Amino acid sequence: MDETRVPVTLHVYCRVDLVVTDPQAVTAHAVAGLRSANIDWSTEEDDLDTAAEELRGDLVGSLASVLDISRVTDGVPGVEFRGGRCWAESGAARDGF
């Protein structure tokens, strides 16, 4: 980075409306991600099969688990993704958002 430039931290808030046309594909994708994750199941309350079954029964949780907000700035020069939060909810949009 050019030493004469001072990095600026900005906050970007997003809301994305999605239509899920294939809930089984979403949950299957989430379960596949869970299975390929490097999780030490001996330190978890659940085991892999139990966690996978929970994801299969939770479309909202499955969708939230596969969203990758770190890719929002892919290809944008001069921007470094530092972290964020992404979640999914069902029902009507919240007021004020």
C-alpha positions in Angstrom: 0.0 0.0 0.0 1.2 3.5 -0.7 2.4 5.0 2.6 0.9 8.4 1.8 -2.6 6.9 1.8 -4.4 6.2 5.0 -6.8 3.2 4.9 -10.4 4.1 5.8 -12.8 1.6 7.4 -16.3 1.8 6.1 -19.4 -0.1 7.0 -21.8 -1.4 4.3 -25.2 -2.7 5.2 -27.0 -4.9 2.8 -30.3 -6.5 2.5 -30.9 -9.0 -0.3 -34.2 -10.5 -1.2 -34.0 -14.1 -2.5 -36.4 -16.6 -3.9 -35.5 -20.2 -3.2 -36.7 -22.3 -6.1 -35.1 -25.6 -4.9 -34.9 -25.9 -1.1 -33.4 -29.4 -1.3 -30.6 -28.1 -3.5 -29.9 -25.4 -0.9 -29.8 -27.7 2.0 -27.8 -30.3 0.1 -25.2 -27.6 -0.7 -25.1 -26.6 2.9 -24.6 -30.2 4.1 -21.8 -30.7 1.6 -20.1 -27.6 2.9 -20.5 -28.9 6.4 -19.0 -32.3 5.5 -16.0 -30.7 3.8 -15.3 -28.2 6.6 -12.4 -28.9 8.8 -14.3 -29.3 12.0 -13.0 -31.2 15.0 -16.2 -32.9 15.9 -14.7 -34.2 19.2 -15.0 -30.6 20.5 -18.6 -30.1 19.4 -21.9 -30.9 21.1 -23.2 -32.6 17.9 -21.6 -35.1 15.6 -21.5 -34.6 11.8 -24.6 -36.6 11.0 -26.7 -34.8 13.6 -25.5 -31.4 12.4 -26.2 -32.4 8.8 -29.7 -33.6 9.7 -30.4 -30.2 11.5 -29.3 -28.3 8.3 -31.5 -30.5 6.1 -34.5 -29.4 8.3 -33.6 -25.7 8.4 -33.8 -24.0 5.0 -33.1 -20.5 6.5 -30.1 -21.8 8.4 -28.8 -23.7 5.4 -29.0 -20.6 3.2 -27.3 -18.4 5.7 -24.5 -21.0 6.1 -23.6 -20.9 2.4 -23.8 -17.2 1.7 -20.3 -15.8 1.2 -20.2 -12.1 1.8 -16.5 -12.0 1.7 -16.8 -12.2 -2.1 -18.7 -8.9 -2.3 -15.5 -7.0 -3.0 -13.9 -9.6 -5.4 -12.3 -7.7 -8.2 -12.6 -4.3 -6.6 -9.1 -2.7 -6.4 -8.1 -1.0 -3.2 -10.7 -2.8 -1.0 -9.8 -5.5 1.5 -12.6 -7.5 3.1 -12.1 -7.6 6.9 -15.3 -9.3 8.1 -19.0 -9.0 8.3 -22.2 -10.7 9.2 -24.7 -12.4 6.9 -27.9 -13.9 8.0 -31.2 -15.1 6.5 -34.7 -14.7 7.8 -38.1 -15.9 6.6 -41.2 -13.7 6.5 -41.7 -10.0 5.8 -38.8 -7.6 5.8 -38.0 -5.8 9.0 -39.1 -2.2 9.3 -36.3 0.3 8.9 -34.0 -2.0 6.9 
